[in-house]
Structures are given as structure tokens and as C-alpha cells.
Amino acid sequence: MKILRSYLIREVARPFGGSLIIFTFVLVSGNIIRLIELIITKGIPLIDVGKLFLWQIPSLSSYIFPMAILTSLLMTLGRLSADLEITAMKASGLNIFRLELPLIFIGLAFSLFSIVLNNEIIPYARFASRRIIKQIGFKKPVAHFEPGTFIRTFEHHILFFYGVHNNILSNIRIYEPLDDLPARTIIARQGEIIASSEKGTVKLRLYDGTSDEPDPQDPKRFYKLNFKTYSITLRLPKDTDGPMAKKPKEMNIQELISERNNLLEKSIYPYPINTEIQKKISVSFACLTFILIGFPLGILSRRGSRSIAFGLSLIVLIVYYLLLAGGEALALQGLVKPIWSMWLGNITIGLGGIILSVYIHKH
């Protein structure tokens, strides 16, 4: 058994190295094209673009490792199955689960490493990358308007929005914390940044939303006001060159928990924060999940060609990341708790792998 386990690990390790190089090249190539555009069209110094490129590599690693593991498993086990080596092992009385066990431990080791990667290295790299972008002048029309983070730089207001294109913001939430009262909330489908003649302010014109308005009879009570257009003036900080606020993706779990507690104290339920905490952990265990599905799927494929392996891995990857994206969307809207929705991909793919392994063992 020890000899067979060592043999299997060696066979998987060979295509793993090749897959790692291929996927790294493919993902990095897309970034290189965008960075070259910075040099040509924006005149950004090469040294700054080089730093930006290096800081973007860690973010790709969380995708590269699971993809390489899955592809190498499918290639190796597909070949072993096609050569009837798996059949010979089962005919000799070998329990298929004992053969899979060392691969599961390897997947667990990669997953534990990925927790460190996703919790410490990648958030730091993303924040450093964005800091470089700000330093070289490649920033949004309003520098401190960053999508996907709670912006606290305005007086008496906290701003959050999911997307921005030119001067148009989408899915906006504006909170006004009040003493001894729940935060007043304004929600809008879209908003436009309007040039303001008054120094130190930013005007927003909001479209299609609701606003909490104080009851004239009892200012401590609010009623919902539906609006087609709504204008609000936000006062800018005196020093816009101060420290940048971190996005949830740029925080480690400890920072996210602290941010969550601060928002809860202001009666703001932090859907994005809870979602990001669960996402960091669930994505880390993609390596283990892909071993659970890759082992039986590779045996059932009975083909050792790279095209078949890459095709099957592509299907699994698409299903997994679609489930991850769908779960994230549900969690951000507060429709499903993040602890369930963000693990949907791992649970679905992992259970599928376990069921296939049981099927192989019985047949």
C-alpha cells in the first residue's frame, strides 16, 4: 500500500507542475495586457507598473492552486484508469478509499496554506496594489469613492455602493448614524455625482429608491419615502490625501470582525462583512473539494489526454464558481446567511465527489 501511495503521489505531482505553469501564464497574461495599456496610454513609469504586476500575482494564486490540483488529478487518474491500473488495484482487493486518503491529506494541507494566503497575503497585496494605483494617479473621478467598502470620510454619513462607472454609482446605501436611534438609511438603485460649487462637498443625485424621513409629529420616528430622484450633499473630509479606507477584500478576518462589530454598534447589519469572512474560508478549502471530486471523476473518465482533463476541469470550475458567485449575491442581499450560501459550492461539489467515490468502490 505504501508503494502504491507513493507511486500515485509521484504521478499526480508531474502534471501538477505543468498545470501550475499553464494556468499561471493564462491568468497573468490578461493582467499583462492591461498593464501594458497603462504604459502606452497613460504614460505610467515601467517601475510602477512592475510593482503593480507583482502585487497582483498573490490574488491569482487562490485560483491557480485549485485549478492545477483538479487538472492534474483528472489527467493522472484518467490515464491509470485507461491503462486498467485502477482495475488491477481493485481486483487485488485494494480499498479505493485508502488510495485516496493521502491525496485528501495533501488537499487539506493546501487548504490550510490557502487560509494563510487568503487571510493575510492576498488582502495585503490587494491593498498595496490599490495604494500604488492611487500614488501613480490612476484613480476614480473622486479618489475616495471606492466601491465595495464602507466609506466613513464624510461628516455624519457612511456611504456604501457596489459599482461605479465614470460618475454613475450603482446599488447605493447611505447611512446616517443617530444618537440612541437606529441609523437613518437611504437606498437607491443608481446615483450620479454632480459637480458642486461649494468647496468641500460632493452632491449626489439618487434615482429609484427609499429614504427614512423623520416624522414631523415625532422626530424619533421614521417613515419610508419612495422617490424617483433625491439629492443629497455629502461633506468631504478636509484632508483627502489621508489614509485610504480598506475594502472588505483587503482586510484579514480579525479586521473584518472588528469592522463588523463597529457597524453593529451603529445598527447597521454588515452583510458584505459577514459574506467576506465566510468567502475567505470557503475558497481556501477549494483545494480539498477539488480532490474529493477529481479523484472519482478522473477514474470514471478513463482517458488520460490533456484535452479531456482540461475539459472536465473547466466544467467543474465553472459549476463551482457559479455556485460561489450565486451564493455571494444571495448573501449580500441578506436573503441567505453567508455561512450557508458561501459554502454552497464546496458542499455541492464535495458531496458529488463522495457519492462518486462510493459508486466506484461498489462497482
PyMOL commands that set and color helices and strands:
alter all, ss='L'
color gray80, all
select helices_A, chain A and resi 2-42+46-82+85-91+96-135+248-250+253-265+271-284+286-301+306-332+338-341+344-362
alter helices_A, ss='H'
color red, helices_A
select strands_A, chain A and resi 158-165+168-178+181-194+201-215+218-235
alter strands_A, ss='S'
color yellow, strands_A
deselect
rebuild
show_as cartoon
